[in-house]
Amino acid sequence: MFSPPRPCFLFLWLRNQRACLAILLALMLGCGGQESISRYSVPKEENTPVAPARATSDREQTESPQAWFFKMLGAAEAVTAAETQFTALMESLDFSSGEPTWTLPEGWSAEPGSQMRFATLKVDDTEPPLEVTVIKLPVFGDSRSEYVRQNIDRWRGQLGLEPMEGNDWVTAAKERGEVSALSANSQQVTLVDLSGKTDKFDEARMLGAVILPDMPAPAESSTPLPETASTPQPEPSSSAITFETPEGWDTGKASSMRAASFAVTDGEQSVDISAMMAGGDELANVNRWRGQIGLEDVTQETLDETARELDVDGQTARLFNLIGEEQTIVAVIVPQGGQSWFFKMMGDPALAERELANFEAFVTSVKFPE
């Protein structure tokens, strides 16, 4: 019959029991011949930025570069009202300490992070509450462009928009005003501006930013981002071209990709006018614009029949007037070298028709740098 150990031997008895158990566990694990344990990165929520699922060791988890994502999503009117403050917030970003710091706009408050969020920034006194989420995630793969594209497509899906298509998606997104770039304390920031529809808002808008750490240039051949820290590109400015501004045109949405930007409003009606240099086939660009306003694609023959020629600084340009039920796009394409200048007016059909003469006068007044 078993007798429990006397108190004076209790410590030695317990130590021997633990030793036996440790030896037994070691033998069991040794027989299994297991390799070192790996962890898997699995998204925890639907809005988590895209990072391809793969096995990652402890060392990779520590050394993987981190991408930062800032997102403001809400009713279009509320987001538009906070757009200037959002841009100022992005311009104030500082990554010198490894993690972002910023200057909080007046009337905003900050809450500490939780789960996947690094922080939540709130626009006070808004109903429903308007906020900016700040999230970081490891970057995998060699292509910056593809990584950013996947995440922009994820955001597009949240607004009921289709994924972007084609290898020239950056050019197309820049031309639509959906992607631009700015430099915040020497750190390049890719800005995203999307409009669509969500379950909560029939007219929704999202302002976002993607910040990638310093990485080697992509090994594969792909369309570059608007700007990257490793491959800075010259920014167009109004000094790239000269022109005459029609009366009643106000300075429009700022973008490092636009050489000129104007806005015209009349009550609830508005149009956006832009000038920028980009690439892409003429027919492909026109059909993309047609798709944006609900029109079907056309053939090259139809395109030639509907195009109207203009003289822009001694060069032959083509004007396309695309009229949809809710929006009109009037675009002028001026080929120059291997790229083209794109002058575009987009917005309310009635206002676009009234501003057509001013738009043509603006485009034909343009002088290109020699």
CORPE-V542381 format. One record per helix or strand of 2 or more residues. SS is the DSSP state (H for helix, E for strand). FROM is the first residue (numbers start at 1). TO is the last residue. If there is no record, write none. Layout:
SS,FROM,TO ; SS,FROM,TO
//
This chain:
H,7,32 ; E,39,40 ; E,55,56 ; H,58,63 ; E,66,75 ; H,76,81 ; H,83,91 ; E,108,112 ; E,117,123 ; E,130,138 ; H,144,158 ; H,169,175 ; E,179,184 ; E,187,196 ; E,204,211 ; H,238,240 ; E,241,242 ; E,250,251 ; E,260,266 ; E,269,278 ; H,282,292 ; H,300,306 ; E,308,312 ; E,315,323 ; E,328,336 ; E,339,347 ; H,349,354 ; H,356,364 ; E,367,368
//
